[in-house]
Amino acid sequence: MAGFIRANSAWTTVQKGFVYANGAWRSVQKGFVYANSAWRQFFPGGLTPVIAAQVTIAKSGSGTVTLTGTNRRWTNFASGVYYFNRSIDDSTWTLMDTGSITNPSVGGTNTKTYALTQSDVIANTTNYYQFVVSVTSSTSTTATSISSSTTVEGTRNITDLSSSSVATTSVTLSWTASQYAGSQVVQYKQSSSGTWIDHSTQTGATTSTLILGLVGGVPYDFRILPYTGASATGYYGNYSNTYTVSTNALKPPNTVRNLTTSNVQTTYLTISWDAPTVDATHDAATYYYYDYNTNGATPTGGNLTFSTSVTLSAGTLTSNTFYYLWVQAYNGDGAGPWTFTTATTQSAVVIPGQVTGLSHTKSYSSYSFSTSLVRNSATIKTQSWTYTVLVYYNLSWSAPANASYYEVTSNSVNSNPGVGYYTSYSTSYSDVQFQTDRGTVTSYYWVRAISSTGNAGPWSAVTGGTSTATVISGNWSLELWRCDSSAVTTASQAGTTMSRTWTGVNASFTHYANISGVIAGSYESRSSSGCV
């Protein structure tokens, strides 16, 4: 039922009533009266709903933002809805989220939340958001309350991505920071590839980064994706411009030069080389790798050194083994080719024993024999002769342990000269000395064993002794012939003499002389040359 009051000379419908309470007039939204044995409502539900206070909107969170809409209690309401709107110009609104509401208790509030998604935040602009509540009475009368706007800034595009420096295996990128960007991810790929690689996540204030590990002489594409907030919760903007640049051509070092080995021992050696040359396509080496093996296979790794000479530690190698020694030069652009030399380590040291049972024998053979005749006067002529024999000193001994061969040396005095070695690969050796005109020859000998590793044992000594070759008969047989062979004079001369004077020679004739005898067990005969 409606209430009426006589005012201004007419009856007027009463939409609201007021009562004075607690020192103030207060609006009466509904009223009741007891009539006809029941309480009856006046100012019925056809009244317009009333919202006690303006709805509000708040935002919270960094990165992903949560909107919170709040409305306070209202009256004369049968149903209601809320919704969040978005605008990029604070005038044309797009619905994002809606739902029903319930009447709060007197003095209470309702809150609704909405987490902004990627599609709710538009890049390169300011995004406006509002919260709206609309309620309807039982007679379809509505009332609406709209909050003021709150804003979220969409990250701004980066449009000037470029490089500040380019090297063979790295590129330094630079750009202007994106407005409102909380973070940004840097991506790159080889231009021929379709797959982007995340390099790093940078803070929004960062304006450069260094990308390492690239391939020299290859074009690369780079881009940046900025976003607000943290990388896991922020709102992405648009990719920056794609920047393309080629890394510098690689200049790895050349092959090392003059690779050699020295100081080769049983279990170690020294490797030395010269640095590689530098040219238009090869830069200098900054360090090296070396390796060794016995099969000649090119190494796949090695040992680092900054020197051009390396001595392997004792015990590294095996004795008496053939090795390939490898070296490779490196710099920041890569590696040069492997190169190698070879060496065989020494055998393990073996010391032989001392020679024992050393003895000797002597033998002789004729080497030379001659005679001559000279005129002293018309009736006197002198015959002279010389001879040389070879004296063989035949040494023998017993083999000691670990003997591979032997060294023999000799001297005319009992002192080992330590030089002038003879080599024997058996346990015997024959030395030859010259003995002239019944002279005396004395020789001293020393023998030592040599092992397979070239190590020598101690010397053993033997004295050769005195050797004198004599005419076995003790006498020379001499003849003085006339040159016409019509007469001959003979004589016998002691073997200890080396001349004879012929007297009473017929001055009317010329002569030649002859001598014969046994020298060192061999019969020899010689005649002088010419007629005198």
C-alpha angles and dihedrals in degrees: 000000000000129000122225137192131194106241134151091007091303142082110255128194113246110226096172135021129203134209130192108238136152091004096307143076111254129195115249109216095183134010135193134203130188108237134151091009094305143081110254128195123235123189087040130205094283087089119111114261114253125213110206097212140010115272116246137208128208134178129213139176135054117254101004108041124214117206117212119198118195130190128179128221123298139186138223092036130142100171139356146186136203130202140178118225134198129206135172094203101034090245113064109059133201122201114242106167137002140177145153126279136210129218111263122221119267107292092008132117140219121219129196125188133201127183112217114238129208091264091052093062116064116205123236095025145073110262118212124203132188137181120224131192121190122183130186130205124225088264092053096258109147137203125189133198122193125195125225116262127272121195139220118189115226113222113264123237123258108227105167105061109154140138128269095191137009127199134171096272103014143051127198111213125203134187144152113271115257114248112248092006111144093185140353134203120221117214134185141174140172106271090240092055128084095206121090119212123212106233102181146320114249132192116256092252094056114107103180143031138181119233114200135185097051125147116255121246094016129120115240134192121219133189140163129220111202124198139173120251127002121343093251097048109021131107114252124228126201126298115266122242112296108248119202125195135153122235117237118273113268119250107192118181124272127244116295115252136229097011109189142160128225140167089042108189135169096276106010145030142176125258119201134177144161123249115263121260122262121230142150094295101030128062126200121285117252099187142355143225122215132187141163137210142161100230101059094238115152107253122246093203140000150174121303122236135162092201131084093226130054130181112202115227118260110268094030095108135042120247121254092013131135112234138188111218113204132195131181129183123224139190135163091285097055143271135321123223121291115249130185147196129192138232139170117223120230121264118256112278113271120184114202125218127251121278113252136185092039114176140150145205132198132225134173142211133181115258106172139355130177142160135198138193127212132182115240095175138336091287103024126073130171125216119201132181140188135191140182128203131192116237115205118204106199111199126191135174145164120269115248124211119289094012114154097170139334141247121215126192133176141195137185089231128048095265125103105235093200091218138078097051123190118209126225126181092193135053093264139062135182121211124190126215129184117236117190132196098343092311120153121250122197122181133180122204138198128191131191135174125242121207128221089262092055095254117142130224124215122291123258118203134217127176115227096205133208118316124193123173114211138183102260094218091051092228138075120229108225132191132186110200129193106234091239087057090231093125141016133195118205133200141171119230129192114257091234092067128080101197145032131202115220113209132186091036114170102252092206093073140055121230146197127202134229131197132187137175146130112281118186089343095309125107111235131181129184137174129207119248124245130007122278 
